[in-house]
Amino acid sequence: ILWRAKPSTFKVCVMSLETAQQLCASGHHEEARVLLVALCQHNPEDADLHYESACLHDVLGREAEAVPFYLAALAGNLPPAKRRGAYTGLGSTYRTLGQLQSAYDTLVVGLQACPEANEMRVFLAMTQHNLGHSKVAVEALLTLIATTTDDPAIQAYRRAIAFYAQDVAQTWPNATP
């Protein structure tokens, strides 16, 4: 509980995740951030609070400050959907900060924990590109497109795209016309 002093009175403001969410919904992002940081300090074991704080820091462009909140969230007991989001957010944040090996490692571990997380595959491909492994990145993206798209024009070429995803650099210059 926070106490806010007013002339000759005290107003009690109950700190909660719901309050922070209401602040965000009404456009008071910085106030929500300050509240979430305080909540995390008072509840260091609450993985949900740390996850929400990490996400808000990311939204506000404060990626470096988001990292410890993501790490605390992942060290705790997060529900599966938020754990998936935390791996994705932390990996993406590390990539944004130029901490490419940490991004790669985080996303690989995240995909081991959440193999269905295609969004992580996209961030992993970006990280692989940043690490100088563009061929591997493009092949991964081609595989993802071939296996997940609903676009009928791409579906028509699904087999070819999946084939080229095995080795995007391969060409056949001596193929007969």
VENJO-V525380 format. One line per field, one symbol per residue. phi: phi as a letter, one per 40 degrees, with the letter a starting at -180 (. if undefined). A space follows every 50 residues. Layout:
phi: ???
This chain:
phi: .cbbcbdgabbcbccaccccccccccgcccccccccccccccbccccccc ccccccdcdcgbdcccdccccccccbcccdcccdcccccccccdcdcgcc cccddccccccccbccccccccccccccdccgbccccccccccccccbcb ccccdcbdccccccccacccbbcbccc
